[in-house]
Amino acid sequence: MRIVVDMQGAQASNRDRGIGRYSLSFIEALARNALHDEIILLLNELFPESVKSISTLFLNRYSNIIIKTWRPIPSISYLENETNSLRLQFAKQLFRLTIDSLKPDVVLYTSIFEGLVDNAAVYLSVEPADYLQVSILYDLIPLINSDLYLDNPAVKSWYFDKLEALKRSDLLLAISDSSCLEAI
């Protein structure tokens, strides 16, 4: 089986927080337990420090890991492109074409809630895909506490777009019973 892993959750603004650490640990466990599968880590070149560190971490330890990169045009954060979304739309399409070119059986998104303030462009296909789309769900705290987190109309619009993308996942992997109940 060919598993493509979107690593932007371990690269973008959450890389040094729980999402980044969880993503790396999850992929290490996957690599240890899926020895007969091909695992392609897809890295965003606009985060060069993490491309190097993630490549070093995985290539030196796991023979079933392949590193691939893609390079969107810079300055694609949602808040930068709120009034002119053409740059971001192009990045999303490039991301989708890159994934499609890898001919995956499964695509695992380490975090779809990226790209508000950084150069991440996580995009689940709107059209039916030839592969399973799997998303890791950490929590829905901004939705539950919307008065604290979603008072900015631009942030609210971005977050609700991400929720719609989450609904397009074929499978959600909740990191806890609490996040599972939030999804339900």
Backbone as JSON, one array per atom type, in Angstrom:
{
  "sequence": "MRIVVDMQGAQASNRDRGIGRYSLSFIEALARNALHDEIILLLNELFPESVKSISTLFLNRYSNIIIKTWRPIPSISYLENETNSLRLQFAKQLFRLTIDSLKPDVVLYTSIFEGLVDNAAVYLSVEPADYLQVSILYDLIPLINSDLYLDNPAVKSWYFDKLEALKRSDLLLAISDSSCLEAI",
  "N": [[0.84, -1.17, 0.0], [0.47, 2.25, -0.72], [1.08, 5.01, 1.13], [0.56, 8.34, 1.5], [1.7, 11.01, 3.34], [0.73, 14.05, 4.46], [2.77, 16.35, 5.74], [2.53, 18.9, 6.81], [1.4, 19.56, 9.25], [3.41, 19.03, 11.03], [5.18, 20.9, 10.33], [4.29, 23.56, 10.04], [2.91, 26.42, 11.79], [2.2, 25.07, 14.12], [4.21, 23.29, 14.67], [6.06, 23.1, 16.82], [4.49, 22.54, 18.92], [1.89, 20.6, 20.49], [0.55, 19.38, 18.28], [2.53, 19.17, 16.28], [4.46, 17.53, 17.58], [2.88, 15.25, 18.11], [2.23, 14.48, 15.49], [4.76, 13.72, 14.44], [5.41, 11.6, 16.18], [3.3, 9.85, 15.63], [3.79, 9.22, 12.93], [6.26, 7.96, 13.18], [5.48, 5.67, 14.61], [3.75, 4.56, 12.71], [5.59, 4.01, 10.64], [7.16, 2.05, 11.88], [5.32, 0.0, 12.17], [4.19, -0.54, 9.71], [5.72, -2.04, 7.87], [5.73, -3.24, 5.36], [4.58, -1.48, 3.71], [4.67, 1.4, 1.56], [5.66, 4.5, 2.54], [5.19, 7.78, 2.0], [6.44, 10.81, 2.8], [5.22, 13.94, 2.53], [6.51, 17.03, 2.14], [6.43, 20.53, 2.71], [8.25, 22.85, 1.02], [8.49, 25.5, 1.77], [9.04, 25.6, 4.4], [11.89, 25.29, 5.24], [13.71, 24.53, 7.36], [12.37, 22.53, 8.76], [12.02, 20.66, 6.73], [14.58, 19.67, 6.42], [15.15, 18.68, 9.06], [13.08, 16.78, 9.5], [13.48, 15.06, 7.35], [16.05, 14.06, 7.98], [15.49, 12.8, 10.44], [13.69, 10.7, 9.71], [14.71, 9.36, 7.38], [17.12, 8.25, 8.16], [16.36, 6.22, 9.84], [14.24, 4.58, 8.94], [13.48, 2.29, 6.48], [11.26, 2.15, 4.85], [10.35, 4.64, 4.31], [9.89, 7.42, 2.22], [10.91, 10.55, 1.06], [9.28, 13.33, -0.23], [8.91, 16.51, -1.77], [7.11, 19.59, -2.13], [6.56, 22.78, -3.62], [4.92, 25.54, -2.93], [3.98, 28.86, -4.11], [5.35, 31.59, -2.27], [3.93, 33.37, 0.59], [1.19, 32.62, 1.25], [-0.59, 32.53, 3.33], [-3.79, 32.42, 4.88], [-4.82, 34.74, 6.13], [-3.22, 36.71, 4.95], [-4.14, 36.63, 2.38], [-6.79, 37.24, 2.36], [-8.3, 39.18, 1.0], [-7.51, 38.8, -1.6], [-7.61, 35.95, -2.94], [-6.48, 34.41, -4.92], [-3.76, 33.56, -5.07], [-3.61, 31.75, -2.92], [-5.56, 29.88, -3.73], [-4.33, 28.86, -6.0], [-2.11, 27.62, -4.79], [-3.41, 25.61, -3.3], [-4.44, 24.04, -5.39], [-2.06, 23.21, -6.61], [-1.02, 21.71, -4.52], [-2.93, 19.64, -4.42], [-2.58, 18.51, -7.01], [0.05, 17.63, -6.74], [-0.22, 15.64, -4.77], [-1.97, 13.87, -6.14], [-0.26, 13.1, -8.22], [1.44, 11.37, -6.96], [0.13, 9.01, -6.74], [-1.42, 7.75, -4.55], [-2.72, 5.26, -2.22], [-3.79, 5.85, 0.16], [-4.2, 8.97, 1.76], [-2.89, 10.73, 4.37], [-3.63, 13.32, 6.47], [-1.88, 15.27, 8.58], [-2.62, 17.53, 9.98], [-5.31, 19.45, 9.32], [-5.93, 21.97, 10.05], [-4.2, 24.21, 9.4], [-2.38, 26.98, 8.02], [-3.57, 29.45, 8.47], [-1.98, 31.61, 9.38], [0.45, 31.08, 8.25], [2.61, 29.57, 5.72], [1.27, 27.24, 4.89], [-0.74, 24.98, 3.01], [-3.18, 23.16, 3.19], [-5.35, 20.89, 1.77], [-8.2, 19.14, 1.19], [-9.55, 17.04, -1.24], [-12.32, 18.14, -3.12], [-13.71, 16.9, -5.1], [-14.6, 13.46, -5.73], [-12.07, 11.29, -4.67], [-9.47, 9.07, -5.81], [-8.44, 7.7, -3.78], [-8.22, 6.98, -0.27], [-9.03, 9.46, 2.06], [-7.7, 10.58, 4.98], [-7.94, 12.12, 8.1], [-6.3, 13.49, 10.93], [-7.74, 14.28, 13.97], [-7.52, 16.65, 16.41], [-8.81, 18.41, 18.23], [-11.83, 20.33, 18.7], [-11.86, 22.82, 19.83], [-11.87, 25.65, 19.14], [-14.4, 25.82, 17.91], [-16.14, 24.99, 19.92], [-15.65, 26.93, 21.86], [-16.33, 29.38, 20.59], [-16.77, 32.12, 21.01], [-14.42, 32.98, 22.16], [-12.4, 32.29, 20.32], [-13.25, 32.7, 17.68], [-13.99, 35.33, 17.06], [-13.04, 37.13, 15.21], [-14.01, 37.88, 11.98], [-12.64, 36.97, 9.65], [-11.0, 34.9, 10.59], [-12.97, 33.21, 11.56], [-14.3, 32.54, 9.15], [-12.22, 31.16, 7.81], [-11.86, 29.01, 9.63], [-14.36, 27.7, 9.51], [-14.33, 26.93, 6.84], [-12.3, 25.04, 7.02], [-13.55, 23.18, 8.69], [-15.52, 22.24, 6.95], [-13.86, 20.98, 5.11], [-12.85, 18.99, 6.76], [-15.1, 17.41, 7.03], [-15.1, 16.19, 4.57], [-13.32, 14.17, 4.81], [-12.61, 10.72, 4.57], [-12.16, 9.2, 6.71], [-11.78, 9.82, 10.15], [-9.28, 10.22, 12.54], [-9.34, 10.35, 15.77], [-7.62, 11.83, 18.49], [-8.23, 11.34, 21.08], [-10.76, 10.23, 23.43], [-12.29, 12.42, 24.07], [-11.91, 14.21, 21.88], [-13.04, 12.65, 19.95], [-15.74, 12.55, 20.77], [-16.31, 15.27, 20.46], [-16.21, 15.47, 17.68], [-18.32, 13.83, 16.93]],
  "CA": [[0.0, 0.0, 0.0], [1.2, 3.51, -0.76], [0.49, 5.99, 2.05], [1.15, 9.68, 1.42], [1.43, 11.74, 4.58], [0.93, 15.5, 4.41], [3.5, 16.65, 6.96], [2.46, 20.31, 7.18], [1.09, 19.66, 10.67], [4.69, 18.98, 11.75], [6.04, 21.93, 9.74], [3.73, 24.92, 10.08], [2.95, 27.14, 13.07], [2.0, 24.15, 15.26], [5.28, 22.27, 14.65], [6.72, 22.97, 18.12], [3.46, 22.33, 19.92], [1.37, 19.24, 20.56], [0.22, 18.83, 16.96], [3.78, 18.8, 15.63], [5.04, 16.37, 18.28], [2.01, 14.11, 17.88], [2.39, 14.08, 14.09], [6.03, 13.0, 14.29], [5.3, 10.32, 16.91], [2.37, 9.01, 14.89], [4.46, 8.73, 11.72], [7.27, 6.98, 13.62], [4.76, 4.42, 14.92], [3.29, 4.03, 11.44], [6.75, 3.45, 9.93], [7.57, 0.82, 12.59], [4.29, -1.04, 12.08], [3.76, -0.74, 8.33], [7.0, -2.35, 7.23], [5.55, -3.68, 3.97], [3.93, -0.39, 2.99], [5.5, 2.53, 1.15], [5.19, 5.71, 3.21], [5.77, 8.97, 1.38], [6.24, 12.02, 3.59], [5.15, 15.09, 1.63], [6.95, 18.19, 2.89], [6.3, 21.84, 2.09], [9.58, 23.47, 0.95], [8.5, 26.84, 2.36], [9.48, 25.41, 5.78], [13.14, 24.56, 4.97], [14.32, 23.93, 8.55], [11.68, 21.28, 9.08], [12.29, 19.69, 5.67], [15.87, 19.05, 6.76], [15.09, 17.9, 10.31], [12.19, 15.63, 9.32], [14.17, 14.13, 6.44], [17.11, 13.42, 8.75], [14.87, 11.92, 11.44], [13.06, 9.5, 9.16], [15.5, 8.62, 6.39], [18.18, 7.52, 8.85], [15.83, 5.17, 10.71], [13.18, 3.74, 8.38], [13.7, 2.0, 5.06], [10.0, 2.24, 4.12], [10.0, 6.06, 4.21], [10.38, 8.19, 1.08], [10.64, 11.98, 1.24], [8.94, 14.12, -1.41], [8.6, 17.89, -1.41], [6.39, 20.44, -3.08], [6.88, 24.17, -3.34], [3.94, 26.56, -3.35], [4.52, 30.21, -4.12], [5.31, 32.12, -0.9], [2.9, 34.31, 1.06], [-0.13, 32.03, 0.98], [-1.42, 32.42, 4.53], [-5.18, 32.84, 4.66], [-5.02, 36.14, 6.52], [-2.57, 37.57, 3.96], [-4.85, 36.55, 1.11], [-8.22, 37.37, 2.61], [-8.96, 39.98, -0.04], [-7.09, 38.3, -2.91], [-7.38, 34.54, -2.65], [-5.97, 33.7, -6.09], [-2.49, 32.92, -4.71], [-3.92, 30.6, -2.07], [-6.27, 28.88, -4.55], [-3.31, 28.22, -6.83], [-1.34, 26.73, -3.91], [-4.24, 24.43, -3.01], [-4.49, 23.19, -6.59], [-0.74, 22.61, -6.75], [-0.96, 20.68, -3.48], [-3.77, 18.52, -4.87], [-1.91, 17.88, -8.15], [1.22, 16.93, -6.23], [-0.7, 14.4, -4.13], [-2.47, 12.98, -7.19], [0.87, 12.58, -9.0], [2.1, 10.32, -6.17], [-0.71, 7.81, -6.89], [-1.56, 7.11, -3.24], [-3.89, 4.49, -1.83], [-4.29, 6.58, 1.33], [-3.54, 10.22, 2.11], [-3.07, 11.07, 5.78], [-3.4, 14.73, 6.76], [-1.51, 15.36, 9.99], [-3.45, 18.59, 10.57], [-5.9, 20.31, 8.27], [-6.09, 23.32, 10.6], [-2.95, 24.94, 9.18], [-2.45, 27.94, 6.93], [-4.17, 30.73, 8.82], [-0.95, 32.65, 9.5], [1.73, 30.6, 7.72], [2.62, 29.16, 4.32], [0.71, 25.9, 4.69], [-1.93, 24.93, 2.15], [-3.76, 21.82, 3.32], [-6.58, 20.92, 0.98], [-8.81, 17.85, 0.87], [-10.23, 17.09, -2.52], [-13.77, 18.29, -3.13], [-14.17, 15.85, -6.01], [-14.25, 12.13, -5.22], [-10.67, 10.94, -4.92], [-9.2, 7.65, -6.07], [-7.73, 7.23, -2.59], [-8.85, 7.26, 1.01], [-8.54, 10.68, 2.72], [-7.76, 10.37, 6.42], [-7.5, 13.3, 8.86], [-6.15, 13.39, 12.39], [-8.51, 15.32, 14.66], [-6.97, 16.92, 17.74], [-9.92, 18.93, 19.02], [-12.65, 21.36, 18.07], [-11.96, 23.85, 20.85], [-12.36, 26.94, 18.62], [-15.84, 25.74, 17.65], [-16.81, 24.88, 21.22], [-15.48, 28.23, 22.53], [-16.26, 30.3, 19.45], [-16.7, 33.51, 21.45], [-13.02, 33.29, 22.46], [-11.49, 32.01, 19.22], [-13.76, 33.01, 16.35], [-14.61, 36.65, 17.04], [-12.58, 37.78, 13.99], [-14.75, 37.29, 10.86], [-11.74, 36.26, 8.73], [-10.61, 33.65, 11.26], [-14.18, 32.38, 11.57], [-14.49, 32.03, 7.79], [-11.16, 30.15, 7.59], [-12.13, 27.84, 10.47], [-15.51, 26.98, 8.99], [-13.86, 26.26, 5.62], [-11.54, 23.85, 7.47], [-14.54, 22.21, 9.17], [-16.1, 21.62, 5.75], [-12.84, 20.05, 4.6], [-12.81, 17.85, 7.68], [-16.25, 16.57, 6.69], [-14.79, 15.43, 3.36], [-12.44, 13.05, 5.15], [-13.24, 9.4, 4.57], [-11.92, 8.64, 8.04], [-11.17, 10.71, 11.14], [-8.56, 9.56, 13.63], [-9.39, 11.24, 16.93], [-6.5, 11.52, 19.37], [-8.73, 11.03, 22.43], [-12.21, 10.07, 23.52], [-12.88, 13.76, 24.08], [-11.97, 14.75, 20.52], [-14.02, 11.8, 19.23], [-17.06, 13.05, 21.13], [-16.48, 16.57, 19.82], [-16.5, 15.24, 16.26], [-19.68, 13.27, 16.84]],
  "C": [[0.89, 1.24, 0.0], [0.43, 4.54, 0.07], [1.25, 7.29, 1.9], [0.73, 10.43, 2.67], [1.75, 13.22, 4.36], [1.53, 15.91, 5.75], [3.4, 18.1, 7.41], [2.07, 20.52, 8.64], [2.33, 19.63, 11.54], [5.65, 20.06, 11.23], [5.57, 23.35, 10.02], [3.77, 25.48, 11.5], [2.78, 26.24, 14.29], [3.15, 23.16, 15.43], [5.94, 22.05, 16.01], [5.74, 22.76, 19.26], [2.97, 20.89, 19.84], [1.11, 18.62, 19.21], [1.49, 18.37, 16.24], [4.4, 17.56, 16.26], [4.2, 15.12, 18.04], [2.17, 13.58, 16.46], [3.65, 13.25, 13.9], [5.97, 11.64, 14.98], [4.39, 9.35, 16.17], [3.05, 8.4, 13.66], [5.56, 7.75, 12.08], [6.6, 5.64, 13.92], [4.25, 3.76, 13.64], [4.44, 3.35, 10.69], [7.21, 2.14, 10.57], [6.59, -0.33, 12.34], [3.8, -1.34, 10.67], [4.98, -1.05, 7.47], [6.87, -2.73, 5.76], [4.84, -2.62, 3.12], [4.95, 0.68, 2.63], [4.88, 3.78, 1.76], [5.94, 6.9, 2.63], [5.42, 10.17, 2.26], [6.32, 13.21, 2.64], [5.4, 16.35, 2.45], [6.84, 19.46, 2.06], [7.66, 22.55, 2.17], [9.63, 24.88, 1.54], [8.83, 26.8, 3.85], [10.82, 24.65, 5.74], [13.79, 23.91, 6.18], [13.68, 22.59, 8.87], [11.86, 20.24, 7.99], [13.57, 18.93, 6.01], [15.75, 18.17, 8.0], [14.2, 16.66, 10.17], [12.84, 14.6, 8.4], [15.25, 13.36, 7.19], [16.53, 12.41, 9.74], [14.39, 10.62, 10.82], [13.94, 8.7, 8.21], [16.61, 7.8, 7.05], [17.67, 6.32, 9.64], [14.87, 4.19, 10.05], [13.38, 3.54, 6.88], [12.43, 2.12, 4.23], [9.51, 3.68, 3.95], [10.67, 6.67, 2.98], [10.0, 9.64, 1.34], [10.37, 12.61, -0.13], [8.62, 15.53, -0.93], [7.77, 18.54, -2.51], [6.65, 21.87, -2.68], [5.78, 25.09, -3.86], [4.64, 27.92, -3.46], [4.4, 30.76, -2.7], [4.13, 33.07, -0.67], [1.51, 33.8, 0.72], [-0.99, 31.91, 2.23], [-2.8, 33.0, 4.26], [-5.36, 34.31, 5.0], [-4.33, 37.11, 5.57], [-3.39, 37.67, 2.68], [-6.35, 36.69, 1.25], [-8.94, 38.14, 1.51], [-8.6, 39.53, -1.46], [-6.69, 36.83, -2.75], [-6.79, 33.75, -3.81], [-4.67, 32.94, -5.79], [-2.73, 31.66, -3.88], [-4.64, 29.51, -2.86], [-5.29, 28.14, -5.46], [-2.49, 27.23, -6.0], [-2.13, 25.46, -3.58], [-4.31, 23.48, -4.2], [-3.15, 22.5, -6.83], [-0.55, 21.48, -5.74], [-1.72, 19.43, -3.92], [-3.11, 17.78, -6.04], [-0.68, 17.09, -7.72], [0.81, 15.61, -5.59], [-1.16, 13.42, -5.2], [-1.34, 12.34, -7.98], [1.6, 11.44, -8.27], [1.32, 9.01, -6.18], [-0.89, 7.06, -5.55], [-2.77, 6.17, -3.17], [-4.6, 5.2, -0.68], [-3.5, 7.88, 1.44], [-3.91, 10.54, 3.55], [-2.7, 12.53, 5.97], [-3.1, 14.86, 8.25], [-2.24, 16.49, 10.71], [-4.01, 19.45, 9.44], [-6.07, 21.75, 8.76], [-4.76, 24.06, 10.58], [-3.21, 25.97, 8.08], [-3.12, 29.26, 7.26], [-3.14, 31.85, 8.77], [0.39, 32.23, 8.91], [1.56, 30.1, 6.29], [2.18, 27.72, 4.1], [-0.54, 26.0, 3.83], [-2.45, 23.5, 2.16], [-5.12, 21.84, 2.66], [-7.04, 19.5, 0.69], [-9.63, 18.01, -0.39], [-11.74, 17.23, -2.35], [-14.39, 17.2, -4.01], [-13.84, 14.49, -5.38], [-12.82, 11.77, -5.63], [-10.55, 9.45, -5.17], [-8.5, 7.0, -4.88], [-8.53, 7.63, -1.36], [-8.21, 8.52, 1.61], [-8.79, 10.55, 4.22], [-7.2, 11.6, 7.13], [-7.36, 12.96, 10.33], [-6.89, 14.57, 12.99], [-7.98, 15.46, 16.07], [-8.06, 17.43, 18.68], [-10.7, 19.92, 18.17], [-12.88, 22.51, 19.05], [-12.4, 25.2, 20.28], [-13.86, 26.95, 18.33], [-16.62, 25.74, 18.96], [-16.77, 26.21, 21.97], [-15.36, 29.33, 21.48], [-16.18, 31.76, 19.87], [-15.27, 33.94, 21.78], [-12.12, 33.23, 21.22], [-11.96, 32.51, 17.84], [-14.47, 34.37, 16.28], [-14.17, 37.48, 15.83], [-13.29, 37.12, 12.81], [-13.86, 36.5, 9.89], [-11.32, 34.92, 9.32], [-11.8, 32.69, 11.28], [-14.43, 31.77, 10.2], [-13.49, 30.92, 7.48], [-11.48, 28.86, 8.36], [-13.31, 27.03, 9.93], [-15.2, 26.32, 7.64], [-13.11, 24.98, 5.98], [-12.49, 22.78, 8.0], [-15.21, 21.5, 8.0], [-15.13, 20.63, 5.13], [-12.76, 18.81, 5.47], [-13.95, 16.88, 7.39], [-16.01, 15.74, 5.44], [-13.84, 14.27, 3.6], [-13.25, 11.75, 5.09], [-13.15, 8.77, 5.95], [-11.3, 9.71, 8.92], [-10.49, 9.86, 12.2], [-8.51, 10.55, 14.78], [-8.29, 10.84, 17.91], [-6.95, 11.17, 20.8], [-10.24, 10.78, 22.36], [-12.91, 11.43, 23.46], [-12.98, 14.32, 22.66], [-12.92, 13.92, 19.66], [-15.44, 12.3, 19.51], [-17.32, 14.43, 20.53], [-16.85, 16.41, 18.36], [-17.92, 14.72, 16.08], [-20.7, 14.36, 17.08]]
}
